Amino acid sequence: MSSSNSTSSSSISNATAASTSTFVTALVFNAIVFGAELAIFTLVRPYFPAIYQPRTYVPPEAKRIGPLARSFYSWPLAVYKADYKRIKDTNGLDAYLYVRFLRMMTRILLPIWFFSWVVLIPLVSVNSDVPGRQGLDKLSFGNVSQNRQSRYAGHLILAWFFTFWIWYNVKREMTHFVHVRQNWLISEEYASSAQASTVLIRGVPQRYLSERALAKLFEHLPGGVAKVWLNRDLKEMPDIYERRLNACGTLESAETSLLNTATKLRNKKVKQATKEGKEVSALASDQEQNLSLAETLVPKGKRPTHRLPIGFLPFSLPLIGEKVDSIDWAKKEVVKTNALLREQRITLAKDVATTSAEEAGLPPAQMNHPDRLKLHRGAIQNQTYPPYNSAFILFNKQIAAHMASQLLTHHEPYRMADRHLGVSPRDVIWANLNMNPYEARIRSAISWGITLGMIILWAFPVAFVGAVSNVHSLCATYSWLAWLCKLPSIVIGIISGILPPVLLAVLMLLLPIFLRILSRLEGTPTRANIELSLMTRYFLFQILHSFLIVTLSSGIVAALPDLVSNPASIPSLLAQNLPKASNFFLTYIILQGLSGTASGFLQVVPLVLYYVKLFILGSTPRSIYKIKYTLRDVSWGTLWPATTLLVSITLAYSIISPVINGLACFTFFLLYHLWKYLFLWQLDQPASGETGGLFFPKAMQHVFVGMYIEQICLAALFFLARDENGHPSSVAEGALMIVLIVFTAFFNLIIHNSYGPLLHALPLSLADKSHTWTVVDPDEHPRHSGDTIDSVVGADKLKIKGKETDGGNGIGSVVEHADEAASPSTPKPDDDAISVPESQKDPVPIQAVDEDVGPKEFYHPASVEPQRVVWMPKDVLGLAEEEERALQEAGILVSLQDANMDDKGHVDISGAPPGGDVRTL
């Protein structure tokens, strides 16, 4: 028996030494990668401004930043000195608060690093030896020998001290967050936009399913209602709209391909003529009469073609389906969809006028339940496009919108209870605007049930990854894995130190896609809210699988031989071996801090993809514009959980394995400067997804999760500790940790109750600083003689001050002349018969949707967006001008502006797409 114990002890000793070797291997490997990638970044950075500093020339002047550094080696100092507060003005509040969170964690960990290394490491390592513990394990909680258990008092004191320090920083940062968010809400740039004073309301009962009824209901609020957009069942209109977009894209691609083919064929003829000694000018005389230039330059067999989908398939298949001339087909499709949309929009305008009339809003007499959620057939018999149970309501005063979002609106359950403030039109998921509140709650329950089920099932592959990190213990315990121990130490170090974090990252890569789908299916109305939901779900997965299960599986595997041979010693063995799981997370922190940070600077994948896409996909002016001048962004729903997971891991092991504090402090310091650089010089977050920093308070709750895990683990370890007689030795410390858990929960509750009500809406004390729409004399802006639709809710007295509805941080054009006149809310006079008369261009009066006038902010894009202008390059042969005339004669909007094709068929641009942003350009 003693021989068996000594053998297992020897095996664990070897495994422990190997764990230290794994850590050293990971440290050296990641340090080499860190140095190599930063060296490459230093050398290539000046030559690729499109990748490493596009914000120096792409955004509007006000949002640009100066070059990173003139010399090769001065960029680290430039990044260090850069003011992170500029991010708030150039990239929005979400980006600013993320960088500030990294800065906060660096500040929190700095004193924790100092005191834990000065106090805890000597406590567990000096004159305290536990058999079988070597290397890094001698610096962890479990290395306190059984005759020196009184040293655990030092762990207890520092646990209380660190907790109070974190509390102070949480309180400080939450106060700053509320102050910054409220200033953002009342800032002129954001507050003057329509979305700042608009509320999305879902679950509207049929009594109020008209513009007039909703306006009358909310007229009691200060300033009353300026405009009501009642969402409607547009039937096939969105599909027709998508068809037109696709046809415009096909037409652009086909026309550019035709120009390219003509240029190359012309060059081939010129080269052949030169070779034969003919006059190049004589080629023009070879043109047959009564043929267009396109027919002369490009034979029919070389014109662009494609196959149409067959049956129900949404896409075409090779060699199957009708083969058509791409230009002729797309031209007919655009003309056809233009006519259909124009006809249906006129019908929609009549429906809007009907429900906007003075007598509208009252249910018919035969309706017995006017407050039910399902619309009565009698109320829609005269409407082609019946209303959904949701609406956007624009208030004259910003404070009224914030009041409406908090009021008890209806006397029946779930009626108009789902309200969303500050919604950007481009962020709306239109398909989720007609969901019954009861159905939404059932879907939510099913969605979360699936999420929890996945959490349980995901445990198996993640536990396997955790076991791989302790491969030394496995090969020492099980004979059929003994061959692993015979591998070279470097290979074993890679398998157990580098491979598990990589496998874990790949495993978690698939999750966000499915979790977003779950959130969308439960009826979430905006993409920003999907990201907020994803942040919570994904963090649950991360904390359970990337941390807790890995910790338990790794710690138990380390103690497995002794657990099998001596079950009675389970408490003391767990107390000694669970801290060993920290070795895995030490390598994980190193991976994120060194390789992760250096990769973030170098951006190898974006660099390669930029030129690959430019070579393969950069065939049309629009595609070139998207590749060159559309900046990258980040998904907050996945970035935040990955960051707060590092926080939770660090806090959980800050006392148990104090070595992690120095590594984590260094990691967050590097991450802070990395993301400061990225948001100042590279990335551009879309204004449509801006939440005003609502991810930040969720992240602060994740900090509390890390504290709870730390305190619960410490309490358990204190209670499991045994002296040389086998008796509990740290019961008092464990009891005081329970007290600290209670205090932390109480402080968490105070923070939630104090700041929770201030997160979303403006308080009444700031009403005097909130925005009010400018009211003008309607006689100064008379109705156009061609307008036949009455204005809604006195909207002819309202002047839209802000043309951008995406908040204060919209993405600007790369060129100076791409101005606001091209925005979808102010279409140009020739845009598909949806024109704004000259007398009404500024200000734009809010009127019912029709084919001529009206702001388009919260109408479905299919009901108001003009046809996307077909953007073609001007060629040297003059063929583009001929094609332009042909398209214009067919009634299709087309432009050759700021796009050119050289004599070799290469396309380049000098400006933004004409016609503005019709569905992201």
ZAMARGU-4260 file (C-alpha; in steps of 0.2 Angstrom, whole numbers, plus 5000, padded with zeros to 4 digits):
<rodrens>
0) 5000/5000/5000 | 5014/5012/5005 | 5023/5007/4988 | 5007/5012/4979 | 5006/5029/4988
5) 5024/5033/4985 | 5022/5029/4966 | 5007/5040/4965 | 5016/5054/4974 | 5030/5052/4963
10) 5019/5053/4948 | 5010/5069/4954 | 5027/5076/4958 | 5032/5073/4940 | 5016/5081/4934
15) 5019/5096/4944 | 5036/5099/4938 | 5029/5096/4920 | 5016/5109/4924 | 5029/5122/4928
20) 5038/5117/4912 | 5022/5119/4902 | 5020/5137/4909 | 5038/5141/4905 | 5036/5134/4887
25) 5020/5144/4885 | 5028/5160/4892 | 5044/5158/4880 | 5033/5154/4865 | 5021/5168/4867
30) 5035/5180/4871 | 5043/5175/4855 | 5027/5177/4845 | 5024/5194/4854 | 5041/5201/4849
35) 5040/5194/4831 | 5023/5201/4827 | 5027/5218/4835 | 5043/5219/4825 | 5034/5215/4809
40) 5020/5228/4813 | 5034/5241/4816 | 5041/5238/4799 | 5025/5236/4788 | 5014/5249/4797
45) 5019/5264/4787 | 5016/5255/4770 | 4998/5250/4773 | 4988/5265/4780 | 4972/5257/4774
50) 4974/5244/4787 | 4984/5252/4801 | 4977/5270/4801 | 4962/5272/4790 | 4954/5284/4802
55) 4967/5297/4797 | 4958/5300/4780 | 4942/5290/4779 | 4930/5298/4792 | 4924/5316/4790
60) 4936/5330/4795 | 4929/5332/4813 | 4932/5313/4817 | 4949/5310/4809 | 4965/5308/4819
65) 4983/5313/4814 | 4995/5300/4808 | 5001/5287/4822 | 5019/5291/4821 | 5032/5298/4808
70) 5046/5287/4812 | 5047/5268/4812 | 5050/5266/4831 | 5040/5280/4839 | 5023/5272/4838
75) 5023/5264/4855 | 5026/5281/4863 | 5012/5289/4852 | 5000/5276/4857 | 5004/5278/4876
80) 5002/5297/4875 | 4986/5296/4865 | 4971/5302/4875 | 4958/5288/4876 | 4944/5301/4879
85) 4945/5306/4861 | 4936/5289/4857 | 4920/5296/4865 | 4919/5309/4851 | 4926/5299/4836
90) 4919/5281/4840 | 4905/5283/4852 | 4901/5280/4870 | 4901/5261/4869 | 4919/5261/4862
95) 4925/5274/4875 | 4918/5264/4890 | 4926/5248/4884 | 4943/5256/4884 | 4939/5264/4901
100) 4935/5247/4908 | 4952/5240/4903 | 4960/5255/4911 | 4950/5252/4927 | 4955/5234/4928
105) 4974/5240/4926 | 4971/5252/4940 | 4963/5239/4951 | 4976/5225/4948 | 4991/5236/4951
110) 4990/5237/4970 | 4983/5219/4970 | 4998/5213/4961 | 5010/5222/4973 | 5003/5217/4989
115) 4999/5199/4984 | 5017/5196/4978 | 5024/5205/4993 | 5013/5197/5006 | 5006/5181/4999
120) 5020/5173/4990 | 5032/5173/5005 | 5018/5166/5016 | 5015/5151/5005 | 5033/5148/5000
125) 5045/5152/5014 | 5048/5138/5026 | 5032/5129/5021 | 5034/5113/5011 | 5020/5101/5005
130) 5026/5085/4998 | 5024/5084/4979 | 5023/5102/4976 | 5036/5110/4965 | 5038/5125/4954
135) 5023/5136/4952 | 5013/5125/4964 | 5024/5131/4978 | 5018/5149/4976 | 4999/5144/4977
140) 4987/5142/4991 | 4989/5124/4993 | 5008/5125/4998 | 5004/5130/5016 | 5010/5115/5026
145) 4999/5107/5039 | 5009/5114/5054 | 5008/5132/5048 | 4989/5134/5045 | 4989/5150/5054
150) 4997/5158/5039 | 4979/5158/5031 | 4975/5173/5041 | 4986/5183/5029 | 4975/5177/5014
155) 4959/5182/5023 | 4965/5199/5027 | 4971/5202/5009 | 4954/5195/5003 | 4945/5208/5013
160) 4957/5222/5008 | 4956/5218/4989 | 4937/5217/4990 | 4935/5234/4997 | 4947/5241/4984
165) 4937/5233/4970 | 4921/5240/4978 | 4928/5258/4978 | 4932/5257/4960 | 4915/5250/4955
170) 4907/5264/4964 | 4918/5277/4956 | 4916/5270/4938 | 4897/5268/4939 | 4896/5286/4945
175) 4906/5291/4930 | 4896/5280/4918 | 4880/5288/4923 | 4887/5306/4922 | 4894/5302/4904
180) 4879/5294/4898 | 4867/5308/4903 | 4878/5321/4895 | 4878/5310/4879 | 4859/5309/4880
185) 4857/5328/4881 | 4871/5332/4869 | 4866/5343/4854 | 4872/5330/4841 | 4862/5316/4848
190) 4847/5325/4856 | 4843/5334/4839 | 4841/5317/4830 | 4824/5310/4828 | 4829/5294/4837
195) 4833/5303/4853 | 4814/5308/4855 | 4806/5292/4848 | 4800/5277/4857 | 4796/5260/4849
200) 4780/5253/4857 | 4775/5235/4854 | 4759/5226/4860 | 4747/5240/4855 | 4729/5234/4857
205) 4717/5237/4842 | 4709/5252/4850 | 4725/5262/4847 | 4730/5255/4830 | 4729/5271/4821
210) 4741/5286/4820 | 4727/5298/4827 | 4723/5286/4842 | 4741/5284/4848 | 4744/5303/4846
215) 4729/5307/4856 | 4734/5294/4870 | 4751/5302/4872 | 4746/5320/4870 | 4745/5322/4889
220) 4764/5321/4890 | 4774/5338/4889 | 4774/5345/4871 | 4763/5331/4864 | 4767/5320/4849
225) 4775/5326/4834 | 4773/5311/4823 | 4767/5293/4823 | 4774/5279/4812 | 4762/5264/4813
230) 4771/5249/4807 | 4761/5239/4794 | 4760/5222/4786 | 4768/5227/4769 | 4765/5209/4762
235) 4775/5207/4746 | 4783/5225/4746 | 4799/5220/4756 | 4802/5205/4744 | 4800/5217/4729
240) 4812/5229/4737 | 4825/5216/4739 | 4822/5210/4721 | 4826/5228/4716 | 4841/5229/4726
245) 4848/5213/4719 | 4844/5218/4701 | 4853/5235/4704 | 4868/5225/4710 | 4867/5213/4695
250) 4865/5227/4683 | 4881/5236/4691 | 4891/5221/4690 | 4885/5216/4672 | 4888/5234/4665
255) 4906/5235/4673 | 4909/5217/4666 | 4903/5223/4649 | 4915/5239/4649 | 4929/5228/4655
260) 4927/5215/4641 | 4925/5229/4628 | 4941/5237/4634 | 4951/5221/4633 | 4944/5216/4616
265) 4948/5234/4609 | 4966/5232/4616 | 4967/5215/4608 | 4962/5222/4591 | 4974/5237/4593
270) 4988/5225/4597 | 4984/5214/4582 | 4982/5229/4570 | 4998/5236/4576 | 5006/5220/4573
275) 4999/5219/4555 | 5004/5237/4551 | 4986/5244/4550 | 4980/5261/4555 | 4972/5260/4572
280) 4960/5273/4567 | 4954/5262/4553 | 4946/5250/4566 | 4932/5263/4568 | 4927/5261/4550
285) 4924/5243/4552 | 4909/5246/4563 | 4893/5240/4555 | 4879/5252/4552 | 4864/5252/4563
290) 4874/5244/4577 | 4876/5251/4595 | 4894/5254/4601 | 4891/5239/4613 | 4886/5228/4599
295) 4901/5233/4589 | 4914/5231/4603 | 4907/5216/4612 | 4900/5201/4602 | 4884/5194/4609
300) 4892/5178/4614 | 4904/5188/4626 | 4891/5198/4634 | 4888/5194/4653 | 4875/5181/4657
305) 4869/5171/4671 | 4856/5158/4675 | 4840/5161/4684 | 4835/5150/4700 | 4823/5136/4696
310) 4807/5133/4706 | 4808/5137/4725 | 4827/5139/4726 | 4832/5156/4731 | 4849/5154/4721
315) 4854/5148/4704 | 4864/5132/4700 | 4877/5129/4687 | 4871/5122/4671 | 4853/5122/4677
320) 4840/5135/4674 | 4836/5148/4660 | 4852/5157/4654 | 4848/5176/4652 | 4858/5191/4646
325) 4862/5199/4663 | 4860/5217/4657 | 4844/5215/4648 | 4836/5204/4663 | 4842/5216/4676
330) 4836/5232/4667 | 4819/5224/4665 | 4819/5218/4683 | 4823/5236/4689 | 4810/5244/4679
335) 4797/5231/4684 | 4800/5233/4703 | 4801/5252/4702 | 4783/5251/4694 | 4777/5239/4707
340) 4784/5248/4722 | 4777/5265/4716 | 4760/5258/4714 | 4760/5249/4731 | 4767/5265/4740
345) 4753/5275/4733 | 4740/5262/4740 | 4750/5262/4757 | 4749/5281/4757 | 4730/5280/4756
350) 4729/5268/4771 | 4740/5279/4781 | 4729/5294/4777 | 4714/5284/4782 | 4720/5279/4799
355) 4727/5297/4802 | 4710/5306/4799 | 4702/5314/4814 | 4688/5301/4815 | 4701/5287/4815
360) 4706/5277/4831 | 4689/5271/4837 | 4685/5253/4834 | 4670/5248/4825 | 4654/5246/4834
365) 4653/5227/4831 | 4670/5225/4840 | 4667/5218/4858 | 4685/5218/4864 | 4694/5234/4858
370) 4708/5231/4870 | 4713/5214/4863 | 4730/5212/4854 | 4724/5203/4839 | 4716/5215/4826
375) 4698/5213/4822 | 4694/5209/4804 | 4681/5223/4803 | 4695/5236/4807 | 4705/5231/4792
380) 4693/5227/4779 | 4696/5243/4770 | 4715/5243/4771 | 4727/5234/4759 | 4741/5235/4772
385) 4734/5233/4789 | 4744/5239/4804 | 4755/5229/4815 | 4753/5230/4834 | 4768/5242/4836
390) 4772/5260/4832 | 4786/5273/4833 | 4781/5289/4841 | 4791/5305/4839 | 4788/5317/4853
395) 4790/5336/4852 | 4801/5336/4868 | 4815/5323/4872 | 4810/5322/4890 | 4792/5317/4885
400) 4800/5302/4875 | 4809/5297/4891 | 4793/5299/4901 | 4783/5288/4889 | 4796/5274/4890
405) 4793/5273/4909 | 4775/5276/4911 | 4761/5263/4914 | 4752/5265/4898 | 4738/5253/4898
410) 4726/5245/4911 | 4727/5228/4903 | 4742/5216/4905 | 4756/5217/4892 | 4747/5231/4882
415) 4760/5243/4876 | 4772/5237/4890 | 4787/5233/4878 | 4795/5250/4875 | 4812/5254/4867
420) 4820/5271/4868 | 4832/5279/4856 | 4830/5265/4843 | 4840/5268/4826 | 4830/5265/4811
425) 4844/5256/4803 | 4846/5244/4818 | 4827/5239/4818 | 4823/5220/4814 | 4807/5224/4805
430) 4801/5206/4805 | 4800/5206/4825 | 4788/5221/4826 | 4772/5212/4826 | 4775/5199/4839
435) 4761/5195/4852 | 4768/5199/4869 | 4762/5182/4876 | 4770/5174/4861 | 4786/5184/4864
440) 4787/5178/4882 | 4784/5160/4877 | 4798/5161/4864 | 4809/5169/4877 | 4807/5154/4889
445) 4810/5142/4875 | 4826/5152/4870 | 4833/5152/4887 | 4828/5134/4890 | 4838/5129/4874
450) 4853/5140/4881 | 4853/5131/4897 | 4852/5114/4889 | 4867/5119/4878 | 4876/5124/4894
455) 4874/5107/4901 | 4878/5097/4885 | 4893/5109/4881 | 4901/5102/4897 | 4907/5086/4889
460) 4919/5093/4876 | 4925/5107/4887 | 4929/5095/4901 | 4939/5085/4889 | 4949/5101/4885
465) 4952/5104/4903 | 4958/5086/4905 | 4971/5089/4891 | 4979/5103/4900 | 4984/5090/4914
470) 4990/5077/4902 | 5005/5073/4913 | 4993/5067/4927 | 4983/5057/4915 | 4997/5048/4907
475) 5004/5044/4925 | 4987/5037/4931 | 4981/5027/4916 | 4993/5014/4907 | 4984/5016/4890
480) 4990/5034/4890 | 5007/5030/4896 | 5014/5034/4878 | 5010/5052/4881 | 5023/5053/4894
485) 5036/5047/4882 | 5034/5061/4870 | 5048/5075/4870 | 5045/5088/4884 | 5043/5102/4871
490) 5029/5092/4862 | 5020/5088/4879 | 5022/5107/4884 | 5013/5112/4867 | 4999/5099/4870
495) 4996/5104/4888 | 5000/5122/4887 | 4996/5129/4870 | 4984/5117/4862 | 4970/5118/4876
500) 4968/5137/4875 | 4967/5136/4856 | 4954/5122/4856 | 4944/5131/4869 | 4944/5147/4858
505) 4938/5137/4843 | 4925/5128/4853 | 4918/5145/4858 | 4919/5152/4841 | 4903/5143/4835
510) 4893/5148/4850 | 4889/5167/4846 | 4881/5162/4830 | 4868/5151/4837 | 4865/5162/4852
515) 4861/5177/4841 | 4849/5166/4832 | 4840/5162/4848 | 4839/5180/4853 | 4832/5185/4836
520) 4819/5171/4837 | 4812/5177/4854 | 4807/5193/4846 | 4821/5205/4850 | 4817/5221/4840
525) 4834/5228/4837 | 4852/5221/4833 | 4859/5231/4848 | 4848/5222/4860 | 4853/5206/4852
530) 4871/5210/4856 | 4866/5215/4874 | 4857/5198/4876 | 4872/5189/4868 | 4883/5197/4881
535) 4874/5189/4895 | 4871/5172/4887 | 4889/5171/4881 | 4896/5176/4897 | 4887/5162/4906
540) 4894/5150/4894 | 4912/5157/4896 | 4911/5157/4915 | 4904/5140/4916 | 4914/5131/4903
545) 4929/5141/4900 | 4932/5143/4919 | 4922/5133/4931 | 4922/5116/4922 | 4940/5118/4917
550) 4945/5122/4935 | 4936/5107/4942 | 4941/5095/4929 | 4959/5101/4929 | 4960/5101/4948
555) 4952/5084/4950 | 4963/5076/4937 | 4978/5082/4946 | 4972/5073/4962 | 4965/5058/4953
560) 4978/5045/4958 | 4977/5049/4977 | 4958/5050/4976 | 4957/5033/4969 | 4969/5025/4982
565) 4963/5035/4997 | 4945/5041/4996 | 4945/5046/5014 | 4957/5060/5010 | 4946/5069/4998
570) 4944/5085/5007 | 4962/5089/5010 | 4967/5082/4993 | 4954/5094/4985 | 4961/5109/4995
575) 4978/5105/4989 | 4975/5101/4971 | 4961/5113/4965 | 4973/5128/4966 | 4984/5118/4953
580) 4971/5122/4940 | 4978/5139/4940 | 4992/5133/4929 | 4980/5132/4914 | 4974/5149/4917
585) 4991/5156/4919 | 4995/5151/4901 | 4978/5157/4895 | 4982/5174/4902 | 4999/5174/4894
590) 4991/5169/4877 | 4979/5184/4878 | 4992/5196/4885 | 5006/5192/4873 | 5001/5184/4857
595) 4983/5191/4858 | 4989/5209/4860 | 5003/5207/4846 | 4990/5199/4834 | 4979/5214/4837
600) 4992/5226/4832 | 4998/5216/4817 | 4980/5212/4810 | 4987/5198/4798 | 4969/5192/4793
605) 4962/5209/4789 | 4978/5214/4780 | 4977/5198/4769 | 4958/5199/4766 | 4959/5217/4761
610) 4970/5213/4746 | 4962/5197/4742 | 4945/5205/4742 | 4951/5219/4732 | 4959/5207/4719
615) 4944/5195/4718 | 4929/5206/4723 | 4934/5223/4718 | 4926/5223/4701 | 4913/5237/4702
620) 4915/5255/4709 | 4903/5250/4723 | 4913/5235/4729 | 4929/5244/4728 | 4922/5258/4739
625) 4916/5245/4752 | 4933/5237/4752 | 4943/5253/4753 | 4932/5265/4763 | 4921/5254/4774
630) 4930/5253/4791 | 4930/5237/4802 | 4920/5236/4818 | 4918/5224/4833 | 4904/5214/4839
635) 4901/5219/4857 | 4891/5204/4862 | 4907/5193/4860 | 4921/5205/4864 | 4914/5210/4881
640) 4912/5192/4888 | 4929/5187/4882 | 4936/5202/4892 | 4925/5200/4908 | 4930/5181/4908
645) 4948/5187/4910 | 4942/5198/4924 | 4933/5184/4933 | 4948/5172/4931 | 4960/5185/4938
650) 4949/5189/4953 | 4945/5171/4957 | 4963/5166/4958 | 4970/5183/4965 | 4972/5175/4982
655) 4973/5157/4978 | 4987/5159/4965 | 4994/5177/4967 | 5006/5174/4952 | 4991/5178/4941
660) 4989/5195/4947 | 5006/5202/4939 | 5002/5193/4923 | 4984/5199/4922 | 4989/5217/4926
665) 5002/5217/4912 | 4989/5209/4900 | 4976/5222/4904 | 4989/5236/4902 | 4993/5229/4885
670) 4975/5227/4880 | 4971/5245/4886 | 4984/5252/4874 | 4979/5240/4860 | 4961/5245/4860
675) 4964/5263/4862 | 4975/5262/4846 | 4962/5252/4837 | 4947/5264/4841 | 4958/5279/4837
680) 4966/5274/4821 | 4957/5259/4814 | 4940/5254/4819 | 4923/5263/4816 | 4908/5257/4826
685) 4892/5260/4816 | 4881/5273/4824 | 4866/5263/4821 | 4872/5250/4834 | 4877/5263/4848
690) 4868/5260/4864 | 4876/5274/4874 | 4887/5263/4885 | 4873/5250/4891 | 4886/5236/4890
695) 4896/5244/4903 | 4884/5241/4918 | 4883/5223/4913 | 4902/5221/4913 | 4902/5228/4931
700) 4890/5214/4936 | 4902/5202/4928 | 4916/5209/4940 | 4904/5204/4955 | 4903/5187/4948
705) 4922/5186/4949 | 4922/5192/4967 | 4908/5179/4971 | 4918/5165/4964 | 4934/5170/4973
710) 4925/5172/4990 | 4916/5155/4988 | 4932/5146/4983 | 4941/5153/4997 | 4928/5149/5010
715) 4928/5131/5003 | 4947/5130/5004 | 4947/5137/5022 | 4934/5124/5027 | 4943/5110/5019
720) 4960/5115/5026 | 4967/5102/5039 | 4981/5102/5052 | 4994/5089/5055 | 4981/5080/5066
725) 4968/5080/5052 | 4957/5092/5061 | 4949/5108/5052 | 4961/5122/5055 | 4953/5137/5047
730) 4935/5137/5052 | 4936/5155/5058 | 4943/5161/5041 | 4930/5152/5032 | 4916/5159/5042
735) 4923/5177/5039 | 4923/5173/5021 | 4905/5169/5022 | 4902/5186/5030 | 4912/5194/5016
740) 4901/5186/5003 | 4885/5193/5012 | 4893/5210/5012 | 4898/5209/4994 | 4880/5204/4989
745) 4873/5218/5000 | 4885/5231/4991 | 4880/5223/4974 | 4862/5226/4978 | 4865/5244/4983
750) 4874/5247/4967 | 4860/5240/4957 | 4846/5250/4967 | 4856/5266/4966 | 4861/5266/4948
755) 4849/5254/4940 | 4835/5268/4938 | 4848/5280/4930 | 4854/5268/4916 | 4841/5271/4902
760) 4831/5287/4904 | 4834/5305/4908 | 4829/5311/4925 | 4816/5326/4926 | 4830/5336/4934
765) 4838/5337/4917 | 4822/5341/4907 | 4828/5360/4905 | 4843/5353/4896 | 4835/5341/4885
770) 4830/5344/4867 | 4814/5352/4860 | 4809/5352/4842 | 4809/5369/4833 | 4791/5374/4830
775) 4789/5385/4814 | 4774/5395/4807 | 4766/5383/4795 | 4762/5398/4783 | 4780/5400/4780
780) 4781/5382/4773 | 4764/5380/4763 | 4759/5363/4756 | 4765/5359/4739 | 4751/5359/4726
785) 4754/5341/4721 | 4752/5335/4739 | 4736/5326/4742 | 4739/5317/4758 | 4735/5326/4774
790) 4749/5328/4787 | 4749/5317/4802 | 4746/5325/4820 | 4750/5342/4815 | 4767/5337/4808
795) 4767/5352/4796 | 4772/5363/4810 | 4787/5353/4814 | 4805/5356/4808 | 4818/5342/4808
800) 4834/5350/4814 | 4845/5334/4813 | 4845/5325/4796 | 4855/5310/4803 | 4844/5298/4814
805) 4858/5287/4819 | 4864/5297/4834 | 4879/5308/4836 | 4892/5297/4829 | 4888/5293/4811
810) 4900/5286/4799 | 4906/5300/4787 | 4910/5299/4768 | 4927/5297/4763 | 4926/5312/4751
815) 4921/5329/4755 | 4907/5331/4742 | 4897/5316/4748 | 4885/5326/4759 | 4869/5324/4768
820) 4858/5327/4753 | 4861/5309/4749 | 4853/5302/4765 | 4838/5291/4763 | 4827/5303/4773
825) 4830/5317/4760 | 4829/5308/4743 | 4834/5319/4728 | 4821/5326/4716 | 4824/5313/4703
830) 4825/5297/4714 | 4811/5286/4708 | 4797/5298/4709 | 4800/5301/4728 | 4806/5318/4726
835) 4806/5333/4738 | 4800/5349/4730 | 4813/5363/4731 | 4802/5374/4742 | 4802/5360/4755
840) 4820/5354/4755 | 4825/5363/4771 | 4816/5361/4783 | 4808/5344/4778 | 4790/5344/4784
845) 4784/5328/4792 | 4770/5321/4782 | 4761/5304/4778 | 4771/5292/4767 | 4768/5294/4749
850) 4778/5295/4733 | 4783/5313/4734 | 4787/5320/4752 | 4790/5316/4770 | 4804/5311/4781
855) 4808/5292/4780 | 4816/5289/4797 | 4805/5276/4804 | 4796/5269/4789 | 4801/5252/4783
860) 4814/5255/4769 | 4804/5245/4757 | 4790/5259/4758 | 4801/5274/4756 | 4819/5270/4749
865) 4822/5277/4732 | 4830/5265/4719 | 4849/5263/4722 | 4858/5273/4709 | 4867/5261/4697
870) 4885/5266/4698 | 4896/5263/4683 | 4914/5268/4679 | 4917/5280/4664 | 4928/5271/4651
875) 4940/5277/4638 | 4929/5271/4623 | 4913/5281/4627 | 4903/5265/4630 | 4898/5269/4647
880) 4890/5285/4641 | 4880/5275/4629 | 4874/5263/4642 | 4870/5277/4654 | 4858/5285/4641
885) 4850/5268/4638 | 4847/5265/4656 | 4840/5283/4658 | 4828/5281/4644 | 4821/5265/4653
890) 4818/5276/4669 | 4833/5269/4679 | 4844/5280/4689 | 4862/5279/4684 | 4878/5289/4687
895) 4896/5289/4681 | 4901/5301/4695 | 4918/5298/4703 | 4922/5281/4694 | 4934/5278/4680
900) 4940/5263/4670 | 4957/5265/4663 | 4963/5258/4646 | 4968/5241/4654 | 4950/5238/4661
905) 4955/5243/4679 | 4942/5252/4690 | 4946/5265/4702 | 4935/5278/4712 | 4937/5296/4718
910) 4921/5298/4728 | 4907/5290/4737 | 4893/5281/4728 | 4880/5293/4721 | 4862/5293/4728
915) 4867/5291/4746 | 4866/5276/4758 | 4852/5265/4751 | 4854/5249/4762 | 4873/5252/4767
920) 4878/5258/4750
</rodrens>
